[in-house]
Amino acid sequence: MKTIQMTIDEELLERVDELVEELDTTRSAYIRELLEKALEAHHWRELERLDEEGYRKSPLDDQEVEVWLAVQDWGDEWNAAK
């Protein structure tokens, strides 16, 4: 692990300190967790953007849509069993 130095607004730091005490963790652990979640969220947003871009560049035609409509499963058997 590497130690870093960062600047943070005092009010924000107070709020973080209150929360980490409540959560019984440390600033570092909490900030690491938040950074991991932010990086994962960014990763998924980027994948969604690329997916959207791909469909914009090469949209499905009606025949391709029909193929997927034929194989989709909305759980009708589950609904019928209710």
MODELLER restraints for C-alpha pairs under 7 A, 6 or more apart:
rsr = mdl.restraints
at = mdl.atoms
rsr.add(forms.Gaussian(group=physical.xy_distance, feature=features.Distance(at['CA:17:A'], at['CA:27:A']), mean=6.84, stdev=0.5))
rsr.add(forms.Gaussian(group=physical.xy_distance, feature=features.Distance(at['CA:20:A'], at['CA:26:A']), mean=5.73, stdev=0.5))
rsr.add(forms.Gaussian(group=physical.xy_distance, feature=features.Distance(at['CA:20:A'], at['CA:27:A']), mean=6.25, stdev=0.5))
rsr.add(forms.Gaussian(group=physical.xy_distance, feature=features.Distance(at['CA:20:A'], at['CA:30:A']), mean=6.87, stdev=0.5))
